[in-house]
Amino acid sequence: MDLSHLPASPAPGLVNLIVEIPAGCRNKYEYNAEAGVMALDRILHSSVRYPFDYGFVPNTLAEDGAPLDAMVIMEEPTFAGCLIRARPIGILDMVDCGAHDGKLLCVPVAGMRQQAISSIRQIATNQLEDVAEFFRTYKSMEGRVTDIRGWLDVDAVPELLERCIAAAARS
């Protein structure tokens, strides 16, 4: 699976998202670029499971040295390696082990029920808190220190995305 020619943002306001971990899963898969496949990285030690399909935006480089993380609100889980064209609606702003680690929250373009969602303000507060609590819990169980700074709305997305695309182009 060669992702080198897949644009991070196929059109303004959209991202290509590669799913690494389906919603409801405790297996932590990561894309292994050298082998071109998804690989099992670890199994979560806690009882928590990924709240949404989780992955990354290809051809980006975030401050933590990895591609920009992204989650997508889906009605059904997909599978590791699935490409989803998605619309970012906000960012979970967090610091993981001292490095900024913002995570995009997206809705799928193909999702008819999510077409009207354009902002995290349209997502239930308790659902957003469930996502933040997941990252607090699973990271702490691995002995990693995280600081969940909160949610940023859709207007914060372009700057983060552009910065991560530019960083990947320089590397």
C-alpha positions as CSV (number, residue, x, y, z in Angstrom):
1,M,0.0,0.0,0.0
2,D,1.9,3.0,-1.3
3,L,0.5,6.2,0.1
4,S,3.1,8.6,-1.4
5,H,0.8,9.9,-4.2
6,L,-2.3,10.2,-2.1
7,P,-2.9,13.9,-1.3
8,A,-3.5,14.9,2.3
9,S,-6.3,17.2,1.3
10,P,-8.0,16.2,-2.0
11,A,-10.1,19.4,-1.9
12,P,-10.5,22.4,0.4
13,G,-12.2,21.4,3.6
14,L,-11.5,17.7,3.0
15,V,-8.9,15.2,4.1
16,N,-8.0,11.7,3.0
17,L,-8.0,9.6,6.2
18,I,-6.4,6.1,6.4
19,V,-8.0,4.0,9.1
20,E,-5.6,2.2,11.4
21,I,-7.9,1.2,14.2
22,P,-11.7,0.5,13.7
23,A,-14.1,1.8,16.4
24,G,-14.6,-0.6,19.3
25,C,-11.2,-2.2,18.9
26,R,-8.4,-2.7,21.5
27,N,-5.8,-3.8,19.0
28,K,-3.5,-0.8,18.1
29,Y,-2.6,-1.1,14.4
30,E,-0.1,1.2,12.8
31,Y,0.8,1.7,9.1
32,N,4.3,0.4,8.5
33,A,5.5,2.5,5.5
34,E,8.6,0.3,5.0
35,A,6.5,-2.8,4.5
36,G,3.5,-1.0,3.0
37,V,1.0,-2.8,5.3
38,M,-0.9,-2.4,8.5
39,A,0.9,-4.0,11.5
40,L,-0.2,-4.8,15.0
41,D,1.7,-2.4,17.2
42,R,0.2,-3.4,20.6
43,I,-3.0,-4.4,22.4
44,L,-4.4,-1.8,24.8
45,H,-3.9,-2.7,28.4
46,S,-7.0,-1.1,29.7
47,S,-10.6,-2.1,29.1
48,V,-11.3,1.0,27.0
49,R,-11.8,0.7,23.2
50,Y,-11.4,3.2,20.4
51,P,-14.6,5.4,20.3
52,F,-14.3,6.1,16.6
53,D,-12.4,4.8,13.6
54,Y,-8.9,6.2,14.1
55,G,-6.1,6.7,11.8
56,F,-4.0,9.4,10.1
57,V,-3.9,11.9,7.2
58,P,-1.3,10.6,4.7
59,N,1.6,12.8,3.6
60,T,1.4,15.0,6.7
61,L,3.9,15.3,9.6
62,A,2.7,16.5,13.0
63,E,4.8,17.9,15.8
64,D,5.1,14.4,17.4
65,G,7.1,13.2,14.3
66,A,4.2,11.0,13.0
67,P,1.5,11.8,10.5
68,L,-1.4,13.9,11.6
69,D,-3.9,11.8,13.7
70,A,-7.5,11.8,12.7
71,M,-10.8,10.2,13.9
72,V,-14.0,9.8,11.9
73,I,-17.5,9.5,13.3
74,M,-19.0,6.5,11.7
75,E,-22.2,4.5,12.3
76,E,-20.3,1.3,11.7
77,P,-16.6,0.5,12.0
78,T,-14.6,0.1,8.8
79,F,-11.3,-1.8,8.7
80,A,-7.6,-1.1,9.0
81,G,-6.3,0.3,5.7
82,C,-9.7,1.8,4.7
83,L,-9.4,5.1,2.9
84,I,-12.1,7.6,3.9
85,R,-12.7,11.0,2.3
86,A,-13.6,13.1,5.4
87,R,-14.5,16.6,6.4
88,P,-12.7,17.8,9.6
89,I,-15.0,19.5,12.1
90,G,-12.6,20.1,15.0
91,I,-9.5,19.1,16.9
92,L,-8.8,17.4,20.2
93,D,-6.0,19.6,21.4
94,M,-3.6,17.6,23.5
95,V,0.0,17.2,24.5
96,D,1.4,13.6,24.7
97,C,4.8,13.1,26.5
98,G,5.7,16.8,25.9
99,A,4.8,16.9,22.2
100,H,1.8,18.6,20.8
101,D,-0.5,15.9,19.4
102,G,-3.7,17.4,18.0
103,K,-6.2,14.9,16.6
104,L,-8.7,15.9,13.9
105,L,-12.3,14.9,14.4
106,C,-14.0,14.3,11.1
107,V,-17.2,13.1,9.5
108,P,-17.2,11.0,6.3
109,V,-18.2,12.7,3.1
110,A,-20.1,9.4,2.2
111,G,-22.1,9.6,5.4
112,M,-25.6,10.8,4.5
113,R,-26.5,11.3,8.2
114,Q,-23.4,13.4,8.9
115,Q,-23.7,15.7,5.8
116,A,-25.2,18.6,7.9
117,I,-22.4,18.4,10.6
118,S,-19.9,21.1,10.1
119,S,-18.7,21.9,13.7
120,I,-17.9,20.1,16.9
121,R,-20.6,22.3,18.4
122,Q,-23.1,19.9,16.7
123,I,-21.6,16.9,18.6
124,A,-23.0,16.1,22.1
125,T,-20.7,17.3,24.8
126,N,-20.7,14.0,26.6
127,Q,-19.6,12.3,23.3
128,L,-16.7,14.7,23.0
129,E,-15.8,14.0,26.7
130,D,-15.9,10.3,26.1
131,V,-13.3,10.7,23.3
132,A,-11.1,12.9,25.5
133,E,-11.4,10.4,28.4
134,F,-10.4,7.6,26.1
135,F,-7.1,9.3,25.4
136,R,-6.5,10.2,29.0
137,T,-7.2,6.6,30.1
138,Y,-5.4,4.5,27.5
139,K,-2.3,6.7,27.6
140,S,-2.1,6.7,31.4
141,M,-2.3,2.9,31.5
142,E,0.8,2.9,29.3
143,G,2.6,5.2,31.7
144,R,2.4,8.2,29.3
145,V,1.6,11.7,30.5
146,T,-1.0,13.5,28.5
147,D,-2.5,16.9,28.9
148,I,-6.0,17.2,27.3
149,R,-6.3,20.9,26.6
150,G,-9.8,20.7,25.1
151,W,-11.6,20.8,21.8
152,L,-11.0,23.4,19.1
153,D,-13.7,24.1,16.6
154,V,-13.5,23.7,12.8
155,D,-11.8,27.2,12.3
156,A,-8.6,25.8,13.9
157,V,-8.3,23.0,11.4
158,P,-6.8,24.7,8.3
159,E,-3.8,26.1,10.2
160,L,-2.9,22.7,11.7
161,L,-3.5,20.8,8.4
162,E,-1.4,23.3,6.4
163,R,1.4,23.2,8.9
164,C,1.5,19.3,8.9
165,I,1.4,19.2,5.0
166,A,4.2,21.7,4.8
167,A,6.3,19.8,7.4
168,A,5.9,16.6,5.4
169,A,6.9,18.3,2.2
170,R,10.1,19.5,3.9
171,S,11.1,16.1,5.3
